[in-house]
Amino acid sequence: MSLKNKSKQAFKWAFLQQIAIVILNLTVSILMARILSPKDFGLIGMIAVFIAVGRVLMSGGLGASIIRTKQPSHRELSTVFVTNLCFSLFFYIVIYFLAPFIATFFEKLVLVKIIRIYSLVIIIFSFTAVQLAKLTQELNFKLAMKLKIPSIILGGIVGISMGKTGFGVWSLIAMYLIQAFSDSILLWYFSGWRPSFKFCTKDFKKHFNFGVNITLVGVLNSLFDNIYNIVIGRYFSPVQLGYYTRSLTLSQIPVYNLQEVITKVSYPVLSRIQDQDERLKMTYRKIIQVTMLVIYPILAIGLILAKPLFRFFLTEKWLPAVPYFQLLCVAGLFLPLIKNNINILMVKGNSKLILRLGVLEKIIISLGVLFIYEFGIFYLMYFQIFSAGCFFLLYAKYCGNAIKYGVILQFNDFFKIVLITSLTGVIGYYACRYISGKYNDLLVILLITFLYIGLYLLFTFLFLKGTFKEVKNLIFKSNGFR
C-alpha cells in the first residue's frame, strides 16, 4: 500500500477510533454517574493530576521519539521499554510515600489508600507505552481501535457492577485498573512485539535527549490543566469537585473531540502552503468558520437543555451541577479559536513563541485561581470564561503578526456565526421554558434539539450557504489528501 493510501486509511481509523471511544466512554460515564455520588467523582478528581503526570511520563517524550524514528530497532524499543518501566516504578514509589501528605493537603485521609492503589495504573501504562508508540509509528490505528474497545467495555462492566453493589469510589478505581490491565494484555498478545529487557546507553541518550523537553512540557500542561481540580478539592467539598469534573468532562466532549478531528485534517493542508501567506490566510478562514459552525450549536444546545439533560441522563442528584456545566459551555466557545490560532503558529514554525505564550498563560491562570478562589467556586468559572477570552485575543494578535489575520479580521469572519448561534439559542431557550413541565425530559430534549438544528441550518443556508461547500472542497480535494 502506498504512503498516500496508508495515510488515508490511518486517518479513517484514527477518526473511527476517536468516535467509538468517545461514545463508549460517555455511555459508561453516564451509567457510573447515575449509580455513584458526586463525592465519589470528586475524590478521583483530587488525584487526577498525578495520574495525568504518570501518563505523560510513560507515553510522552520517549513515545514521541519512537514515533518520529523511521525504523526503530528492537534494541531501541527495548531500551525505551526498560526506561519507562524504571520511571514508572520510581514515580509510583514517590507517590506511595507522598500519599499521606497529599491526603493531609486535601484533608481526606481516605485518599491514602485510593492514591496507593489507583496509582498502580501508572506501572501498567509502562508495559504498553512502547507497543502503542510502535502501532502509531506504523499507522496501525485499526488494530489500536480493536484492542481499546474491549478494554473499555470490560472495565465498564466491572465498574458498573461494583457500583451497583455499593463499592462507591472503589468501583471507579477498579474500572480504570481493569481497563489499563486489559489494554496491556491485549497489546502484548496482538501487537507482535516483545521486549528483550536489554538497555543501551547510546539509545537511551538518543531518545531521552529528544523526549525530555516534550515530557517536561507535557508534565507542565498536566499540572496546570488540573489546577482547578487541586484548588476546588483543597478549599471546597468533594461533592462540588465532583460537580465540576463531570461538568467539565461533558462540556469538553464536542470541543475536544471535534477539534481534534478538524486539526488532524487541517494541519497537513496548512503545512503544505505554509510559505504562501495569502493562501494560508484564506484557507485558515474557511477552517475557523467550519470549526465554529459545527461546535458552537452543540455547545448552545447543551447550554439550553442542561437541566433536562442532567435530570434525564444523570438523575436528580446531579442537578446542582447544571450551572457548572452551563458556565463551562460558555468557556468552551473560546477553545476552538485558541486551538486554531495555535495551529497557525505551529504551521509557521513558531514553536518558541508557542512555548512562551503557553508559560505566560499558565502563570496568569495560576495567579488568577489563587486570588479568586476565596470569592467562591462560581467565580473560578467566571475567571475561566474571562481568561479564555483574553487568551484568544492574545493568540489572535500573534496570528495576525504571522499571516496578517488578527483579532478584527477574525471577529469579522465569525460574527455571523455567533449571531446565528445566539439568535437560534434565544428562540430555543424560550421554547424550552415554554414546553418544560408540559412534557417529559426526553421529549423536551428531542423537540428542542430538532427545533434548534432546523432553525440553525435554515439561518446558515440563508447567510453562510457557501461555507460548507468550501470546507468540503478543502478537506476532500486538497493536495494534502491527494
C-alpha positions in Angstrom: 0.0 0.0 0.0 1.3 3.4 -0.9 2.0 6.0 1.8 -0.9 8.1 0.4 -3.4 5.3 0.7 -1.9 4.2 4.1 -2.3 7.8 5.4 -5.9 7.9 4.3 -6.6 4.6 6.0 -4.8 5.7 9.1 -6.8 8.9 9.3 -10.1 7.0 8.8 -9.3 4.5 11.6 -8.0 7.3 13.8 -11.3 9.1 13.3 -13.4 6.0 13.9 -11.3 5.1 17.0 -11.9 8.5 18.5 -15.6 8.5 17.8 -16.1 4.9 19.1 -14.1 5.5 22.3 -15.9 8.8 23.0 -19.3 7.1 22.6 -18.3 4.1 24.8 -16.6 6.3 27.5 -19.6 8.7 27.5 -22.0 5.8 27.9 -20.0 4.3 30.8 -19.5 7.7 32.4 -23.3 8.4 32.3 -24.1 5.0 33.8 -21.5 5.4 36.5 -22.8 8.9 37.3 -26.3 7.5 37.7 -25.0 4.9 40.2 -22.4 6.8 42.2 -22.5 10.1 44.1 -20.8 13.3 43.1 -18.5 12.9 46.1 -17.0 9.7 44.6 -16.1 11.6 41.4 -14.7 14.4 43.5 -12.3 12.1 45.3 -11.0 10.8 42.0 -10.7 14.4 40.7 -8.4 15.3 43.6 -5.7 12.9 42.5 -6.3 13.2 38.7 -3.2 15.3 38.3 -0.9 12.5 39.5 -2.3 10.0 37.0 -2.1 12.6 34.3 1.6 13.2 35.0 2.2 9.5 35.1 0.6 9.1 31.7 2.8 11.8 30.3 6.0 10.2 31.8 5.0 6.9 30.2 3.8 7.9 26.8 5.1 11.4 26.3 8.6 12.3 25.1 10.0 8.8 24.7 7.0 7.6 22.8 7.1 10.6 20.5 10.8 9.9 19.9 9.9 6.3 18.9 7.2 7.6 16.5 9.5 10.0 14.7 12.2 7.4 14.3 11.8 5.9 10.8 12.9 2.4 11.6 13.5 1.9 15.3 15.5 -1.2 16.1 14.4 -3.8 18.6 17.2 -2.7 20.8 15.9 0.9 20.8 12.4 -0.2 21.6 13.6 -2.4 24.4 15.7 0.4 25.8 12.7 2.7 25.9 10.6 -0.1 27.4 13.1 -0.6 30.3 13.4 3.1 30.8 9.6 3.5 31.0 9.3 0.6 33.5 12.1 2.1 35.7 10.5 5.6 35.6 7.1 4.1 36.4 8.4 2.2 39.4 10.3 5.2 40.7 7.3 7.5 40.2 5.0 5.0 42.0 7.3 4.7 45.0 7.4 8.5 45.3 3.6 8.7 45.1 3.2 5.9 47.6 5.2 7.7 50.2 3.7 11.1 49.4 0.2 9.7 49.7 -0.3 10.7 53.4 0.9 14.3 52.7 -1.4 14.6 49.7 -4.3 13.3 51.9 -3.5 15.8 54.5 -3.4 18.6 52.0 -6.9 17.8 50.8 -8.0 16.9 54.4 -9.3 13.5 53.3 -7.5 10.6 54.9 -9.3 8.1 52.7 -7.1 9.3 49.8 -4.1 7.5 51.2 -5.4 4.1 50.1 -7.0 5.5 47.0 -3.8 7.0 45.8 -1.7 4.0 46.5 -4.0 1.6 44.7 -5.1 3.8 41.9 -1.5 4.9 41.1 -0.8 1.2 40.1 -2.2 2.2 36.8 1.0 4.1 36.1 3.0 0.9 36.2 0.5 -0.8 34.0 0.9 2.1 31.5 4.6 1.5 31.3 4.0 -2.0 29.9 2.1 -0.7 26.9 3.7 2.6 26.0 6.1 1.2 23.5 3.6 -1.1 21.9 1.2 1.9 21.4 4.0 4.1 20.0 5.0 1.3 17.6 1.4 1.0 16.3 1.2 4.7 15.9 4.6 4.8 14.1 3.2 2.1 11.7 -0.1 4.0 11.3 -1.9 0.9 12.6 -4.8 2.7 14.2 -7.2 -0.1 13.1 -5.6 -2.6 15.5 -5.3 0.0 18.2 -9.1 0.6 18.0 -9.9 -3.1 18.0 -7.9 -3.6 21.2 -9.1 -0.5 23.0 -12.8 -1.1 22.7 -12.9 -4.5 24.6 -10.9 -2.9 27.5 -13.4 0.0 27.8 -16.4 -2.4 27.8 -14.8 -4.9 30.3 -13.8 -2.1 32.6 -17.2 -0.5 32.3 -19.0 -3.8 33.2 -16.8 -4.3 36.3 -17.2 -0.7 37.4 -21.0 -0.6 36.9 -21.4 -4.0 38.7 -19.3 -2.9 41.7 -21.1 0.5 41.8 -24.5 -1.2 42.0 -23.3 -3.4 44.9 -22.2 -0.4 47.0 -18.4 -0.1 46.4 -18.6 3.6 45.8 -15.4 5.3 44.7 -13.6 1.9 44.6 -15.8 0.9 41.6 -14.2 3.8 39.6 -10.7 2.7 40.6 -11.5 -0.9 39.7 -12.8 0.3 36.3 -9.7 2.3 35.5 -7.4 -0.5 36.6 -9.3 -3.2 34.7 -9.2 -1.0 31.5 -5.5 -0.5 31.8 -4.7 -4.1 32.6 -6.9 -5.4 29.7 -5.2 -2.9 27.4 -1.8 -4.3 28.5 -2.7 -7.9 28.0 -4.3 -7.4 24.5 -1.4 -5.2 23.3 1.2 -7.7 24.4 -0.7 -10.5 22.7 -1.7 -8.9 19.5 1.0 -6.2 18.8 3.6 -8.8 17.8 6.4 -7.1 19.8 8.1 -8.3 22.9 11.0 -6.5 24.8 14.3 -8.2 25.3 14.9 -6.3 28.6 18.2 -5.0 27.3 19.4 -1.5 27.9 21.7 0.5 25.6 23.1 3.8 27.0 23.5 5.2 23.5 19.9 4.5 22.5 18.7 5.9 25.8 20.6 9.2 25.3 19.3 9.5 21.7 15.6 9.2 22.7 15.9 10.9 26.1 17.6 14.0 24.5 14.7 14.4 22.1 11.9 13.4 24.5 12.9 15.2 27.7 11.6 18.6 26.6 8.4 17.2 25.3 7.9 15.3 28.5 8.6 18.4 30.6 6.1 20.4 28.6 3.6 17.6 29.0 4.1 17.4 32.7 3.7 21.2 33.0 0.5 21.0 31.0 -0.9 18.2 33.2 -0.1 20.1 36.3 -1.8 23.3 35.2 -4.7 21.6 33.4 -5.6 20.2 36.8 -5.1 23.4 38.8 -8.8 23.9 39.2 -9.2 20.4 40.5 -6.5 21.0 43.0 -7.9 24.3 44.3 -11.5 23.1 44.3 -10.5 19.9 46.0 -8.5 21.7 48.7 -10.8 24.6 49.5 -14.3 23.2 48.6 -16.1 19.9 49.2 -15.6 16.7 47.2 -19.2 17.0 46.1 -18.5 20.4 44.5 -15.4 19.0 42.8 -17.5 16.1 41.6 -20.0 18.5 40.0 -17.1 20.4 38.4 -15.2 17.4 37.0 -18.3 15.8 35.5 -19.5 19.1 34.0 -16.0 19.8 32.6 -15.8 16.4 31.0 -19.3 16.6 29.4 -18.8 20.2 28.1 -15.4 19.3 26.5 -16.7 16.3 24.6 -17.8 18.3 21.5 -15.0 20.8 21.8 -12.0 18.5 22.3 -13.0 15.6 20.0 -14.4 17.6 17.1 -11.5 20.0 17.3 -9.0 17.0 17.2 -10.6 15.7 14.0 -10.5 19.2 12.4 -6.9 19.7 13.4 -5.9 16.3 12.0 -7.4 17.2 8.7 -6.3 20.9 8.5 -2.7 20.6 9.8 -1.3 18.8 6.7 -3.3 21.0 4.4 -2.0 24.2 6.0 1.6 22.8 6.3 1.8 22.4 2.5 1.0 26.1 1.9 2.9 27.5 4.9 5.0 29.8 2.7 2.0 31.2 0.9 0.7 33.7 3.5 -2.3 34.9 1.5 -3.4 31.4 0.5 -2.8 30.2 4.1 -4.9 33.0 5.4 -7.8 32.3 3.1 -7.6 28.5 3.9 -7.5 29.2 7.6 -10.5 31.5 7.4 -12.5 28.6 6.0 -11.3 26.2 8.7 -12.1 28.5 11.6 -15.6 29.1 10.1 -16.4 25.4 9.8 -15.0 24.7 13.3 -17.3 27.2 14.8 -20.3 26.2 12.6 -20.0 22.6 13.9 -19.0 23.2 17.6 -21.0 26.3 18.6 -24.5 24.8 18.0 -23.6 21.7 20.0 -22.5 23.9 23.0 -25.5 26.1 22.6 -27.9 23.1 22.7 -26.1 21.8 25.8 -26.4 25.1 27.5 -30.1 25.4 26.7 -31.0 21.8 27.6 -28.6 21.4 30.5 -31.3 20.8 33.1 -33.4 18.2 31.3 -30.2 16.5 30.0 -28.7 16.2 33.5 -32.1 15.1 35.0 -32.8 12.5 32.3 -29.3 11.0 31.9 -27.6 11.6 35.3 -30.7 11.8 37.6 -31.9 14.5 40.1 -28.8 14.2 42.3 -26.7 15.9 39.6 -29.0 18.9 39.1 -26.8 21.2 41.2 -24.1 20.7 38.5 -26.2 22.4 35.8 -24.9 25.9 36.4 -21.3 24.5 36.4 -22.0 22.8 33.0 -23.6 25.9 31.5 -20.7 28.2 32.5 -18.1 25.7 31.2 -20.0 25.5 27.9 -19.6 29.3 27.6 -15.8 29.0 28.3 -15.7 26.2 25.7 -16.8 28.7 23.0 -13.3 30.2 23.0 -11.3 27.0 23.0 -11.6 26.2 19.2 -10.5 29.7 18.4 -7.4 29.4 20.7 -6.5 25.9 19.3 -6.8 27.0 15.7 -4.7 30.1 16.3 -2.0 27.9 17.9 -2.3 25.6 14.9 -1.3 28.5 12.6 1.6 29.4 14.8 2.7 25.7 14.6 2.4 25.7 10.8 4.6 28.8 10.6 7.2 27.1 12.8 6.8 29.5 15.8 7.4 26.8 18.5 9.3 29.0 20.8 6.6 31.6 20.7 4.0 29.0 21.5 6.1 27.8 24.5 6.5 31.4 25.8 2.8 32.1 25.3 1.9 28.8 27.0 4.1 29.6 30.0 2.5 33.1 30.2 -0.9 31.5 30.0 -0.2 29.2 32.9 1.3 31.9 35.1 -1.8 34.1 34.6 -4.2 31.2 35.3 -2.3 30.2 38.4 -2.2 33.7 39.9 -5.9 34.2 39.0 -7.1 31.0 40.5 -5.1 31.6 43.7 -6.6 35.0 44.1 -10.2 34.3 43.0 -11.0 31.1 44.8 -11.8 33.0 48.0 -14.8 34.5 46.3 -16.4 31.1 45.6 -16.4 28.3 43.1 -18.6 30.1 40.5 -16.1 33.0 40.4 -13.4 30.4 39.4 -15.6 29.5 36.4 -16.2 33.2 35.6 -12.5 33.5 35.6 -12.2 30.6 33.2 -14.5 32.4 30.7 -12.7 35.7 31.1 -9.2 34.2 30.8 -10.2 32.1 27.8 -11.4 35.2 26.0 -8.2 37.0 26.9 -6.1 34.1 25.6 -8.0 34.1 22.3 -7.2 37.8 21.9 -3.5 37.1 22.7 -3.1 34.2 20.3 -5.1 36.0 17.6 -2.8 39.0 17.9 0.3 36.9 17.2 -1.6 35.0 14.4 -2.2 38.4 12.9 1.6 39.1 13.0 2.2 35.7 11.3 -0.3 35.9 8.5 -2.0 39.3 8.8 -5.2 37.7 10.2 -5.6 39.3 13.6 -8.4 39.9 16.0 -10.5 42.3 13.9 -10.4 40.2 10.8 -11.2 37.0 12.7 -14.1 38.7 14.5 -15.5 39.9 11.2 -15.4 36.3 9.9 -17.1 34.6 12.8 -19.5 37.4 13.8 -22.3 36.0 11.6 -21.8 32.5 13.1 -22.0 34.0 16.7 -25.1 35.9 15.7 -26.8 32.9 14.2 -25.9 30.7 17.2 -27.2 33.4 19.6 -30.4 34.1 17.7 -31.2 30.4 17.4 -30.2 30.0 21.1 -32.7 32.6 22.3 -35.5 31.0 20.4 -34.5 27.6 21.7 -34.3 28.9 25.3 -37.8 30.4 25.3 -39.2 27.4 23.6 -37.6 25.1 26.2 -39.0 27.2 29.0 -42.5 27.1 27.4 -42.7 23.3 27.0 -40.7 22.3 30.1 -43.1 20.8 32.6 -45.7 20.1 29.9 -43.7 17.1 28.5 -41.2 14.6 29.9 -37.5 15.4 29.7 -36.7 13.1 26.8 -39.4 14.7 24.6 -38.2 18.2 25.6 -34.7 17.2 24.6 -35.8 15.8 21.3 -38.1 18.7 20.4 -35.7 21.5 21.3 -32.8 19.7 19.6 -34.7 19.3 16.3 -36.0 22.9 16.6 -32.6 24.3 17.1 -30.9 22.2 14.4 -33.7 23.1 11.9 -33.5 26.9 12.6 -29.7 26.8 12.7 -29.5 25.1 9.3 -32.1 27.5 7.8 -30.2 30.6 9.0 -26.9 29.1 7.9 -28.2 28.4 4.5 -29.6 31.9 4.2 -26.5 33.8 5.4 -23.5 31.3 5.1 -24.5 28.8 2.5 -21.1 28.7 0.7 -19.1 27.8 3.8 -19.8 24.1 4.0 -19.1 23.6 0.3 -15.8 25.5 0.6 -14.7 23.4 3.5 -15.8 20.2 1.8 -13.6 21.1 -1.1 -10.7 22.0 1.2 -10.8 18.7 3.0 -11.6 16.2 0.2 -9.9 17.9 -2.8 -6.9 19.4 -1.1 -3.4 18.4 -2.2 -2.9 17.3 1.3 -5.0 14.2 0.6 -4.0 13.6 -3.0 
